[in-house]
């Protein structure tokens, strides 16, 4: 499902928990109108906070009221543009933002994602007490059995050799921040496991910060160049609806 490193956009770096259907759909529109889609940016990924804190009585995960037509409604808009939709969850009892995690609900959540038309899952590592390998394999199997092709992004904050084959990409370090020292450190860590990268399995030094304002234009160009040279996923993390020409 990932013969080349995934390319797209993720909401977290710029918007955090300020997430809505309107934002996601407007971002997808701009991904097409800006020409990004034409050069391979295809994934529009919701990060943390699209889901409520509590699950429904039947255990199902519930989107917030900011998604009046649910995730399926957003997926329909995104797919109509020829793009793909991603969502976020966590292997623990709660996400890093305190929303409903997937522990004990892996099959239920995977089946919901498939029914909604989700194409990508980023799976985080907060609020955990159980074995990481077991829980990531459990969700990987659930996604494979869901009846839909869903790219699986492991966000375990470091490289694990068992992650190769479990996910289609795996984080090699902690979260990036919008300063050059952070980008440089994440790249240096990723170089240690460069040999593991290849079709359908990619080292992920985290998302691009280009356009968020914390680095110089030269530093942003350098991040873009080095991420590309290292076959890293290219996941934009800025506000696509407000980009200057340089970005």
N, C-alpha and C positions, 0 to 999 in steps of 0.2 A: 504493500500500500504506500510505500515511501521509497521508490527507486532512486529519487534524488532528495536532498534535504528539503523538508517542508518550508514553504514560504507563505507569508500572510501577515496578519495583524492580531494583536492581543490587547485587551482593554486595560490591563493592570498598571503598567508603568505610568501612564498619564492620568487615568481616571479612577484608579482604585475601586472603591465600592460604589462610586457614582455611575451606576450601570442601568441602562434602560433599553427597551426595544427600539425606541426612536434613535438612540445613539448608534446602536449596532447596525440598523438598517441604513442610516445616513452614511456610516463608515463604509458599508458595502457599496453603496452608490458611488462614493468617491473613489473607492478602489478601482472601479471600472472607469469612471470618467477621467481620472488622472493618468490612466495608462498603466497603472501597476499590474492590473490583471493580465494585460497583454504580454507582460514579461515574466509571468509565472506566479505572482502573488495571488493565491487562491483561497486560503483559509481565513475566515473571519471568526476569531476566537473570543468567547466570553470567558473571563477569568472569575475570580471569587465574587460572591455576593449576588449572583443571579437567583440563588435559591433562598428560601426562608429558613429561619432557625429551626422550626419544628416541622416534622413530617406530618402527612395526613394520617387519619386513623388507620388506614390500610398499610401504612409504612411508606407510601410513595413520597418522593421528593417533590416539593411544590415551588414553582417560580414565584418571585415577588410580584406585587401588584404593578410594578413597572413593566411587566410583560403581560399585558391584558389578553393577548391571544396565545399565551404560553410560548414555550420554546419552539413548538411546531410552527407557530405563526411566523416567527423570525426566520426559521429554516426555509419556509416557503419563499419568503422574500429573497433571501440570500441565494437559494438554488435557482430562482428565476433569473438571476443575473449571471448564472453560470459559475457561481462560487460555491464554497463549502463552509459548513458551520462547525465550530468547535465549542465545547463547554468544559467546565472545570469541576473537579471534585477532589476529595481527600480520602486517603485510606483510613484515617482515624475516625473518631466519633463526631468530630466537628472540623470544619475547614479552618484555615488560618484566620479567617475573618469571623469565625464563630457561627457559621451557618451549618446546616445539616451535612455531616460527613457520610461516607459510604460504608463504614464498618458494619458488617452484618447485613448489608443491603446490596451487595455487589451485583448479584444476578438481577434483582429488581431494578436497580438503577441502569444497568447495561441495557436491559430490555426496554426501559423507558426512553433512553437515548436513541435506540434504534427506531422505536415507534415514532419519535419526534423528527427523525431525519438528521440526526447528528452524525458528523463525519470525523470527529477528532475529539479525544479526551485528554486533557492535562490532569494528572493525578498527583496531588500534593502529599505532604508528609507531616502535618501538624496533628497534635492531640492524639498521639499514638501510644499503645502499650504492647502491641503484638509484633510478631516477627515481620520485618519488612519484606523479605523475599516471598514468604507465604502470601501476604496480603496483595502484593503487586501481581503475583502469578494468579491469584484468585480473580482479580479484576480482568487480567489479560484473557483468561479462559472465558470469563463471562462475556466479554466483548466479542470474542471469536464465535461464541455460541448464540449471539444475539440475532443472527440473521442479516446483519448489515456490516459492511466494511467500515471500520472505525480505526483511524490511526491512534495509537496509544503512546502518549508522551509521559515518561516517568520523571517525576519531579521529587527525587529523593535527596537532593542537595549535595550529592557526591556520586562518583562512579562506582557501580557494583558490577563485577564481571557476570553475575547471574542475570543482570538486566539485559544482556545481549540476547536477543531472541524473544524476550518477554515483552519488550517495547519496541517501537519503531524509532524512537529517539529517547535519550536519557540525559538528564542534567549531570554535569560533571563537577558542579560547584554550587555555592550558595547563590542567593539572589544578586543580580546586578543592580547597581545604583548609577545615577546620572553624573558620574565623575570618572575621569580617565583612569585613575588608580584602580577603580573597581573593574572596569572593562579589561585593563591590562592583566590584573590578577586572574580573572576568570579565563582569559585566553591562555595564560601560562599554565594553569591547572589542566586545561583541556589538552594541551600539547602532550602531556604525559601519557595519554591514552589514545593518541592519534591513530594507532594501528587498528583500533577496533571499529573505526568508521568505514562504512561501505553501504551499498544498496540495501535499503530496508532496515538500516540500523545506524543512527547518527549521534555523534557526541554533541551535546547541547550546552554551550557556555552561557546560556540565557539570552534574553531578547535584545534587540537593537534599541538604543536610547536616542537615536537620531531625531532631532527636531524638538526635544524636550527642554533644551536650553541650558543644561548644566555643563556642557563641554563646548570647546571651540569647533568651528567648522572643520579644521584640520583633524582634530581628534575624532569627530564623527566620521569623516572620510576614512580615517585609519581603522576605526572599528568595522566599517562596511568592508574594507579591503581584507582585513585579517579574518573576519568571519567567513568571507567568501573563499579565501585561500584554504581555510581549514575545514571546508565542507560543513560548516555549521548551518543549522536552520536559520533562515532570515525572516524573523518575526518582528515586524515594526511595532513599536510601543508608544507612538506619538498620537496626537490628534490629527487624523488624516483630513478632517474638514477644515483645518486651519494651517496649511503648510505654505511656507514661502518657497520661492523657486529653488533656493539653495538646498533646502531639505528634500 
